Amino acid sequence: MTVPEFLDWVETQTHGRYELIDGYVYAMAPERVRHNRVKARLFNAVDSSIKRAGLPCEAFTAGMAINIENHTWREPDVSVQCGERLSPDATWLDKPLIVVEVLSPSTGRVDTLAKLEEYFQVPSIQHYLIVDADKKLAVHHGRVATGKIETRVIKDGLITFDPPGIAIDFTAIHSDH
């Protein structure tokens, strides 16, 4: 199935969330409370940082998708796009800059391996942050000027996303599980 075929199919579904992976439809597992809390804190931190910096960017929660090579449609937990505002009717980001996934028991391997490769196939993506709520750590993959991907593990302090020039306090994201 292609992304356009998938989008037509999704419109006929009465419930559930789905992703398209290499042309095949997969149901997304229900979220746990911890996952949702951390995701909400991440969104709030990113959104606040964008506003403080006065950047022409917008943060999005899960539901906004990333189209990868027209056969894969992923929905990150948090994402950022800068530049011209998207149409209110858009269902996907055409130039995502940052994508964030919070690990869950059912998706950990996919988030750390398959999505890492997939997301960096999208030329506009500069940052991929993977957050492990159980271990209270994150892995930040960032594209550098040479095009290579640099990786660092974060357990506390600031996570900097440059571009676009924002930073979030990682410690605050894990307070009060």
N, C-alpha and C positions, 0 to 999 in steps of 0.2 A: 504494500500500500504506500502511496506517496503522501506527503503532507496535505495537499488539497483533498485527496480522497479521505484521509483520516479526519480532517475538519468537517467534511460533509457527514461522515459516519457519527462523529461525536455529537453533532447537532440532533441526531435521532435518539440519543441515549437519555433515559429519564433520571438516572442517578449515577454517582460514581465519578472518579477522576481517572484519566488514562494518559499514558505516554506512548509515543510511537518510537520504536527502537528497531533500526535496520529494516523498516517496512512492516513490522509486526506490532500489534496493539497489546499493551500490558496494562492491567488494572493497577492503580496505585493503592498501597495499603493504607488503612486508617492511621492517623497520627496519634501519638501518645501525648499526654499533657506536657511532659518535660520538653519534648521536641517543639511543641507549639509555643510554649513560654519562651524558650531560647530563640526561636525564630522571630517572635514578636519583639523581643529585646534587640535583636540584631537589626531588624527593620527600623525600629525607633532610633537606634544609635546612628545608623547610616543616614536616615532621613534628617535627623537633627544636625549631623555634621555637614550635610549638603547645604542646609539652610543657613547655618552659621558661616559657611564659606561663601555664600552668595553665588553658588555655581548654577549654571543652566542645566541642571541634572535632575533626574527624578528617580526615587527608589520605588521598587515594586515588591509585593509579596507573591507567594506562590499563586499560580493561576495565570500569570503572564509567562509565555513560553519562549524558548529559544529554538529556532528552526536550524537544524544541522543537516546540511547537504540534501534537503528535501525528502529524506527518508527517516529522519529522527527528529522528534519533537519533545523536548525536555522542559520541565517546569521546575526551575530552581526555587529554593525557599525564599531567597531574597535576590534581587538583581537591581542594577543601576544602568540607566541610559542617559547620556548627555546630548545636548544639542537641541534641535527642534523638537517641540513637544509632540507626542504621539496623538493620533486621532482617538477620541473617546471610545470609538468602536474597535480599536485594534485589539488583537488577541495575542500578539507576539511582539517581541522587541526586534527591530531591524538592525540596530547597532548597539548591542549590549556591551558595556564596558567592564562591569563587575558582576560575577555570579557567586552565590553563597549556597552551600548545602549543609544542613545539619544532619549528622549521621543518625541513622535509626537501625535497629537490629536487622531489618530486612533489606537495607540498601547500602550498608557500609562498604562492601566490596565494590559495588557498582560506582558509588560516589568517589572512591579513592583511585580507581583504575579506569573504567570505561568512560566516565564523565570527564575525567581529566583530559583524556585524549580528545574526546568529542568537543568539549568547550573550546579548547585551543585551536580547533579547526576553524572556528569563527574568527576572522581577522580582527574584528573590533574588540574582542575580549582581551583585557589586559590583566585581570585578576580573577583567580578562582580560590575562594576561601572555603575550606572544609572544617566544620566545627564538630568536635566530639564532646557532647554535653556530659557524658559519664566521666570522662577523663579530665574535663575542664581544660582542654587544649584545642588549638586550631593549627591547621597547616595552610599556609598562604603560598600559593603558586602565583608568581608574577612574571609577565613577559617584560624583558628588558630591551634596551635599544638595539641590541644585536639580533633580537628575535628569539633568543634562547629563553627558557623558562627557569627562573630561580625559585628555590623552595626554602621556606623557613618555618620552624615550629614556634608557636607562640603560646605561652602559659599565663602571661599577665602583661599589663602595660598597654601601650597603644599599638594598634594595627593601622599602618599607613597605606593608603591607596593613592599612588601618584603615577600617572594621572588618575583621577581628576584633581587631586589635592585635598583629600579628606582623611581624617583619622578617627578611629573609634576606640573607646576604652574597653579592652577585652575583659577585664576583671568585672566590670559592672554587668556584663551579659550573663554571668553565672551566679550572680547574687540571688539568694532566696529561691532555690529550685522549688 
